[in-house]
Amino acid sequence: MPRRTSVLAVAATLGYLLVPAPHGDRIIRVYGDPGTAGHVAILVPGSGTTSAAFDGGPRPYRRPGGGARALLEQARALDPGGDGLAVVAWLGYDSPEIDSLSVLTEGAAREGGTALRRYIRDTLGGRRVSLLCHSYGSVVCAKAVPGSGVTDLAVFGSPGLGVSSAAELGGVRVWAGSGTGDWMRLVPKLRLGPLGFGPDPAAPSFGARPFATGATEHGDYLRPGGTALRNLALIALGRTEEVSGG
């Protein structure tokens, strides 16, 4: 049996596959079986995410591993017996610390975007891939999108994408959600020299498709039972006509 098949079989049995990651404080885990799933979603977390904060905790859906499991469970509930979804929790970049100046700049996002695009091409080539990106992770995803071949980019709790409009992202279908309880809504969306990421992708003028999130707080977009999680699962499954608007 080819090594690729056997590894994916192990992933399906264990529930996730720990993928050898680049150097540094990084983790990539695959939940479900991308070898048989018709759709692959990549969750990219924001600032302050470390290997120690990758999973677990009292609200595990606020962390990449728990969020990926919540998304996978929601997709299975929406599509029982369907062709399925695999979810990659991707901490393949150096997430900036929340209280550092680097969280206001694109440095980590540029490097992360290059690594994410390479991961999509080298590991997931030929599959239907969507990017689901939280907070600073949305800046990373915006850098990764050009030339990646992904079908959808869904951002939530985003500080901006480093571009002026969705049209600048090369034709990918762009979605944006912003919970009414999210403190990120109070952060000015602008660019001053190297600081900031430009306009709010959730603003109508940006040109993204809105998806409903309810009164979601910044860390709760992947909370089981929430409107945001359901809509993100529908986007990941390609059932975009069922997504409820913001």
C-alpha positions as CSV (number, residue, x, y, z in Angstrom):
1,M,0.0,0.0,0.0
2,P,1.4,3.5,-0.9
3,R,2.7,5.4,2.1
4,R,0.3,8.3,1.4
5,T,-2.8,6.0,1.6
6,S,-1.7,4.4,4.8
7,V,-0.9,7.7,6.5
8,L,-4.4,9.1,5.6
9,A,-6.0,5.9,6.9
10,V,-4.2,6.5,10.2
11,A,-5.5,10.0,10.3
12,A,-9.1,8.8,9.7
13,T,-8.7,6.3,12.6
14,L,-7.2,8.7,15.1
15,G,-9.4,11.6,14.3
16,Y,-6.4,13.8,13.4
17,L,-3.0,13.6,11.8
18,L,0.0,15.5,13.1
19,V,1.8,16.7,10.1
20,P,5.6,17.4,10.3
21,A,5.6,21.2,10.6
22,P,8.3,23.8,9.9
23,H,10.7,24.9,12.6
24,G,9.6,27.1,15.4
25,D,6.5,27.1,17.6
26,R,4.2,25.7,14.9
27,I,1.7,22.9,14.5
28,I,-0.4,21.6,11.6
29,R,-3.0,19.0,12.4
30,V,-5.5,17.4,10.0
31,Y,-8.9,16.3,11.2
32,G,-10.8,13.8,9.1
33,D,-9.4,12.2,5.9
34,P,-8.4,14.6,3.1
35,G,-7.8,11.6,0.9
36,T,-11.5,10.8,0.7
37,A,-13.2,14.1,1.6
38,G,-14.7,16.1,-1.2
39,H,-13.8,19.4,0.6
40,V,-10.9,20.6,2.7
41,A,-11.1,23.6,5.0
42,I,-8.0,25.2,6.5
43,L,-8.5,27.1,9.7
44,V,-5.8,29.8,10.3
45,P,-5.7,31.3,13.8
46,G,-4.7,34.8,14.8
47,S,-2.3,36.5,17.1
48,G,-1.2,35.0,20.4
49,T,-1.6,31.4,19.2
50,T,1.2,29.0,20.3
51,S,1.7,25.3,20.4
52,A,0.8,25.4,24.1
53,A,-2.5,27.1,23.2
54,F,-3.3,25.0,20.2
55,D,-5.9,22.8,21.9
56,G,-7.8,22.1,25.1
57,G,-8.8,24.7,27.7
58,P,-12.3,25.3,29.2
59,R,-13.6,26.6,25.8
60,P,-11.6,24.4,23.3
61,Y,-13.4,25.9,20.3
62,R,-11.4,29.1,20.9
63,R,-8.3,27.2,20.0
64,P,-7.3,25.8,16.6
65,G,-7.6,22.1,17.5
66,G,-11.0,22.5,19.2
67,G,-12.2,24.8,16.5
68,A,-11.3,22.3,13.8
69,R,-13.2,19.5,15.7
70,A,-16.2,21.8,16.1
71,L,-16.2,22.6,12.4
72,L,-15.9,18.9,11.4
73,E,-18.8,17.9,13.7
74,Q,-21.0,20.7,12.4
75,A,-20.2,19.7,8.8
76,R,-21.1,16.0,9.5
77,A,-24.4,17.2,11.1
78,L,-25.2,19.2,8.0
79,D,-24.1,16.6,5.5
80,P,-24.6,13.1,7.0
81,G,-23.5,10.5,4.5
82,G,-22.2,13.1,2.1
83,D,-18.7,13.3,0.5
84,G,-17.4,14.9,3.6
85,L,-15.1,17.5,4.9
86,A,-11.5,17.4,6.2
87,V,-10.3,20.2,8.4
88,V,-6.7,21.4,8.7
89,A,-5.8,23.4,11.8
90,W,-2.9,25.4,10.4
91,L,-0.4,27.1,12.7
92,G,2.3,27.1,10.1
93,Y,3.5,30.6,10.8
94,D,5.0,32.7,13.7
95,S,1.8,34.1,15.2
96,P,2.7,37.6,16.7
97,E,2.1,38.3,20.3
98,I,-1.1,40.2,21.0
99,D,0.7,43.0,22.8
100,S,3.5,43.4,20.3
101,L,3.9,46.1,17.6
102,S,4.3,43.3,15.1
103,V,0.6,42.5,15.4
104,L,0.0,45.8,13.6
105,T,2.3,45.0,10.7
106,E,2.3,42.5,7.8
107,G,5.7,41.0,8.4
108,A,4.5,37.7,10.0
109,A,1.6,37.6,7.6
110,R,3.8,37.8,4.5
111,E,6.0,34.9,5.6
112,G,3.0,33.0,6.8
113,G,1.1,33.6,3.5
114,T,4.0,32.2,1.5
115,A,4.2,29.1,3.7
116,L,0.4,28.6,3.5
117,R,0.3,28.9,-0.3
118,R,3.1,26.3,-0.5
119,Y,1.2,24.0,1.9
120,I,-1.9,24.2,-0.3
121,R,-0.1,23.6,-3.5
122,D,2.2,20.8,-2.3
123,T,-0.2,19.0,0.1
124,L,-3.7,19.7,-1.1
125,G,-3.2,20.2,-4.9
126,G,-6.3,19.2,-6.8
127,R,-8.8,19.4,-3.9
128,R,-11.5,21.9,-3.3
129,V,-10.0,24.1,-0.6
130,S,-11.5,26.9,1.5
131,L,-9.7,29.2,3.9
132,L,-11.4,30.1,7.2
133,C,-9.3,32.7,8.9
134,H,-9.6,34.4,12.3
135,S,-8.3,37.8,13.3
136,Y,-4.6,38.3,12.3
137,G,-4.9,34.9,10.5
138,S,-7.1,36.7,7.9
139,V,-4.1,38.8,7.0
140,V,-2.0,35.7,6.5
141,C,-4.7,34.2,4.3
142,A,-5.0,37.3,2.2
143,K,-1.3,37.0,1.4
144,A,-1.7,33.3,0.6
145,V,-4.7,33.5,-1.8
146,P,-3.1,34.8,-5.0
147,G,-2.1,31.8,-7.1
148,S,-3.3,29.2,-4.5
149,G,-6.4,28.0,-6.3
150,V,-8.6,28.1,-3.2
151,T,-12.3,28.6,-3.9
152,D,-13.4,30.5,-0.9
153,L,-11.8,32.9,1.7
154,A,-14.0,33.4,4.8
155,V,-12.6,35.9,7.4
156,F,-14.1,36.6,10.8
157,G,-13.0,39.1,13.5
158,S,-10.6,40.5,10.9
159,P,-8.5,43.7,11.4
160,G,-8.3,44.1,7.6
161,L,-6.7,42.2,4.8
162,G,-4.1,44.6,3.5
163,V,-6.1,45.4,0.4
164,S,-8.7,48.0,-0.5
165,S,-11.3,45.6,-1.8
166,A,-12.2,42.0,-2.3
167,A,-11.6,42.4,-6.0
168,E,-7.9,42.8,-5.3
169,L,-7.7,39.2,-4.1
170,G,-7.7,37.7,-7.6
171,G,-11.3,36.5,-8.0
172,V,-11.6,34.2,-5.0
173,R,-15.0,34.2,-3.4
174,V,-14.6,36.4,-0.3
175,W,-16.8,36.1,2.8
176,A,-16.7,38.3,5.9
177,G,-18.4,38.0,9.3
178,S,-18.2,40.3,12.3
179,G,-20.0,39.5,15.5
180,T,-21.9,42.3,17.3
181,G,-20.1,41.4,20.5
182,D,-16.6,41.4,18.9
183,W,-14.2,44.0,20.3
184,M,-12.5,44.1,16.9
185,R,-15.4,46.2,15.6
186,L,-14.1,49.0,17.8
187,V,-10.6,48.9,16.3
188,P,-10.1,51.6,13.6
189,K,-9.6,49.9,10.2
190,L,-7.0,52.0,8.4
191,R,-3.4,52.0,7.3
192,L,-0.7,54.5,8.6
193,G,2.6,53.7,6.9
194,P,3.6,50.1,7.9
195,L,0.9,50.0,10.6
196,G,-2.6,48.7,10.0
197,F,-4.3,46.6,7.3
198,G,-6.7,49.0,5.5
199,P,-10.6,48.9,5.4
200,D,-12.9,46.5,7.2
201,P,-13.6,43.5,5.0
202,A,-17.0,43.3,6.7
203,A,-18.0,46.8,5.4
204,P,-20.4,46.7,2.5
205,S,-18.1,48.9,0.4
206,F,-15.3,46.2,0.6
207,G,-17.2,43.9,-1.7
208,A,-17.1,40.7,0.4
209,R,-20.2,38.5,0.9
210,P,-21.5,38.9,4.4
211,F,-22.3,35.9,6.6
212,A,-24.4,36.1,9.8
213,T,-22.6,35.6,13.1
214,G,-25.1,36.9,15.7
215,A,-23.8,38.5,18.9
216,T,-20.5,36.5,18.6
217,E,-17.5,37.7,20.7
218,H,-14.0,37.7,19.2
219,G,-13.1,34.2,20.2
220,D,-16.4,32.5,19.8
221,Y,-17.0,32.2,16.0
222,L,-16.5,28.5,16.2
223,R,-18.7,27.9,19.2
224,P,-20.8,24.8,18.8
225,G,-24.5,25.7,18.1
226,G,-23.6,29.2,16.9
227,T,-24.8,30.8,13.7
228,A,-21.2,31.6,12.7
229,L,-20.1,28.0,12.9
230,R,-23.0,26.8,10.8
231,N,-22.4,29.3,8.1
232,L,-18.6,28.6,8.1
233,A,-19.4,24.9,7.7
234,L,-21.7,25.6,4.8
235,I,-19.0,27.6,3.1
236,A,-16.5,24.8,3.6
237,L,-19.0,22.3,2.1
238,G,-19.6,24.4,-0.9
239,R,-23.3,25.0,0.0
240,T,-22.9,28.7,-0.4
241,E,-26.5,29.3,-1.4
242,E,-27.6,28.2,2.1
243,V,-25.3,30.7,4.0
244,S,-27.4,33.3,5.9
245,G,-26.3,36.9,5.3
246,G,-25.0,39.3,8.0
